[in-house]
């Protein structure tokens, strides 16, 4: 058995993985799986379902590895596959519903709220959002997609994307206010 060096030269690993070298594929998987599980978890509440989406995503990564041109980061390329796989997974489960509301104000200037929430608390708040709100919120606020990109990926209008983001932010603000009142004993 051939041993892969510990310095993990990503370019060399990719070349070996393209040639179906299982050890190289395993090392690439081990290098990127934790971050990619986090990406899938942003979209999918249940950790087991997020793991399933991630594994399906890695299957696609290795199946389509030859199409990676080396432009941009490899991690970014994998991340885009994981986002699409998560969206596809949710569509397959038919759990995503977008509430089209073109008339909702999309005022981006909302009141800032002071909070001492931990990362796990924030994830729970995001998890509590309806699927459509959560997907748009994560894509926009965390992944950095623009509304036209979100609209294209989710097959919705830009207005719906903006509306979903507005409603998600409003819902999160209300949840944080409620938590702060509970935590600090103010009503």
C-alpha positions in Angstrom: 0.0 0.0 0.0 1.2 3.4 -0.9 1.4 6.0 1.9 0.3 9.6 1.2 2.6 12.2 2.8 1.2 14.0 5.8 1.7 17.5 4.3 -1.3 16.8 2.1 -0.4 18.7 -1.0 -4.0 19.3 -2.2 -3.0 19.6 -5.9 -1.2 16.3 -5.9 -4.1 14.7 -4.0 -6.6 16.0 -6.5 -4.6 14.5 -9.4 -4.4 11.2 -7.7 -8.1 11.2 -6.8 -8.9 11.9 -10.4 -7.2 8.6 -11.2 -9.5 6.9 -8.6 -6.8 6.6 -6.0 -8.9 5.7 -2.9 -6.3 6.9 -0.4 -6.1 10.3 -2.0 -9.9 10.5 -2.1 -10.1 9.5 1.6 -7.6 12.2 2.5 -9.5 14.8 0.6 -12.7 13.7 2.2 -11.1 13.9 5.7 -9.7 17.3 4.9 -13.0 18.8 3.8 -15.8 16.8 5.4 -16.1 18.7 8.7 -16.5 22.1 7.0 -18.8 20.6 4.3 -21.0 19.0 7.0 -21.4 22.4 8.5 -22.4 23.8 5.2 -25.1 21.1 4.8 -26.2 21.6 8.4 -26.9 25.3 7.7 -29.6 24.1 5.3 -30.8 20.9 6.8 -31.9 20.8 10.5 -31.4 17.1 11.1 -27.7 16.1 11.5 -28.3 12.7 10.0 -30.0 14.1 6.9 -27.2 16.7 6.6 -24.6 13.9 6.7 -26.6 12.1 4.0 -26.6 15.2 1.8 -22.9 15.7 2.5 -22.0 12.1 1.5 -24.1 12.4 -1.7 -22.3 15.7 -2.3 -18.9 14.0 -2.0 -20.0 11.3 -4.3 -20.7 14.0 -6.9 -17.3 15.7 -6.0 -15.4 12.6 -6.8 -17.5 11.7 -9.8 -17.0 15.1 -11.3 -13.5 15.8 -10.1 -12.2 16.0 -13.7 -14.3 19.1 -14.2 -12.5 21.0 -11.5 -10.2 23.4 -13.5 -8.1 24.6 -10.6 -9.7 28.1 -10.9 -10.6 29.4 -7.5 -10.2 27.3 -4.3 -11.0 23.6 -4.3 -12.9 24.1 -1.0 -15.1 26.7 -2.7 -15.8 24.3 -5.6 -16.8 21.6 -3.1 -18.8 24.1 -1.1 -20.9 25.0 -4.1 -21.6 21.3 -4.7 -22.7 20.9 -1.1 -25.0 23.8 -1.3 -26.7 22.5 -4.4 -26.9 19.0 -2.9 -28.5 20.4 0.3 -31.1 22.3 -1.8 -31.7 19.3 -3.9 -32.1 17.1 -0.8 -34.7 19.5 0.6 -36.6 19.7 -2.7 -36.6 15.9 -2.9 -38.1 15.8 0.6 -40.6 18.4 -0.6 -40.1 20.3 2.6 -39.3 23.7 1.1 -42.1 26.2 0.7 -41.4 29.7 -0.5 -44.0 32.3 0.3 -44.1 34.7 -2.6 -44.8 38.1 -1.3 -43.4 40.7 -3.7 -44.9 43.6 -1.8 -42.9 43.1 1.4 -40.6 45.9 2.1 -37.0 44.8 1.8 -35.5 47.5 4.0 -32.0 46.3 4.8 -31.5 48.8 7.6 -32.9 47.1 10.6 -32.3 47.8 14.3 -29.1 46.3 15.7 -29.7 44.0 18.6 -27.1 43.4 21.3 -26.9 39.8 22.3 -24.5 37.4 24.0 -25.7 34.3 22.1 -23.4 31.4 21.6 -22.9 29.8 18.1 -25.1 26.8 19.1 -27.9 29.2 20.2 -27.7 31.1 16.9 -27.8 27.8 14.9 -30.9 26.8 16.9 -32.5 30.1 16.0 -31.7 29.6 12.3 -33.0 26.0 12.5 -36.3 27.4 13.8 -36.9 29.4 10.6 -39.2 27.9 8.0 -37.2 26.1 5.3 -37.6 28.8 2.6 -36.6 31.5 5.0 -33.6 29.5 6.3 -32.3 28.6 2.8 -32.4 32.2 1.6 -31.0 33.6 4.9 -28.1 31.2 4.9 -27.3 31.7 1.2 -27.4 35.5 1.5 -26.0 36.2 5.0 -23.6 33.3 5.5 -22.6 32.1 2.0 -22.6 35.6 0.4 -24.8 34.9 -2.6 -26.6 37.8 -4.3 -30.4 37.8 -4.7 -30.2 37.1 -8.4 -28.0 34.0 -7.7 -30.3 32.8 -5.0 -33.3 33.2 -7.3 -31.6 31.2 -10.0 -30.4 28.4 -7.7 -33.8 28.1 -5.9 -35.9 28.7 -9.0 -37.7 31.6 -7.4 -38.0 35.3 -8.3 -35.5 37.9 -6.9 -38.5 39.5 -5.2 -39.3 36.3 -3.4 -35.6 36.0 -2.4 -35.7 39.5 -0.9 -39.0 38.9 0.8 -37.8 35.6 2.4 -34.6 37.3 3.6 -36.6 40.2 5.1 -39.0 37.8 6.9 -36.1 35.6 8.1 -34.3 38.6 9.6 -37.5 39.9 11.2 -38.2 36.5 12.7 -34.6 36.2 14.0 -34.8 39.6 15.5 -38.0 38.8 17.3 -36.5 35.5 18.6 -33.4 37.3 19.9 -35.5 40.0 21.6 -37.5 37.2 23.3 -34.3 35.4 24.4 -32.8 38.6 25.7 -35.9 39.4 27.7 -35.9 35.9 29.1 -32.2 35.9 29.8 -32.0 39.3 31.4 -35.4 39.1 33.2 -36.9 42.2 31.5 -40.4 42.3 30.1 
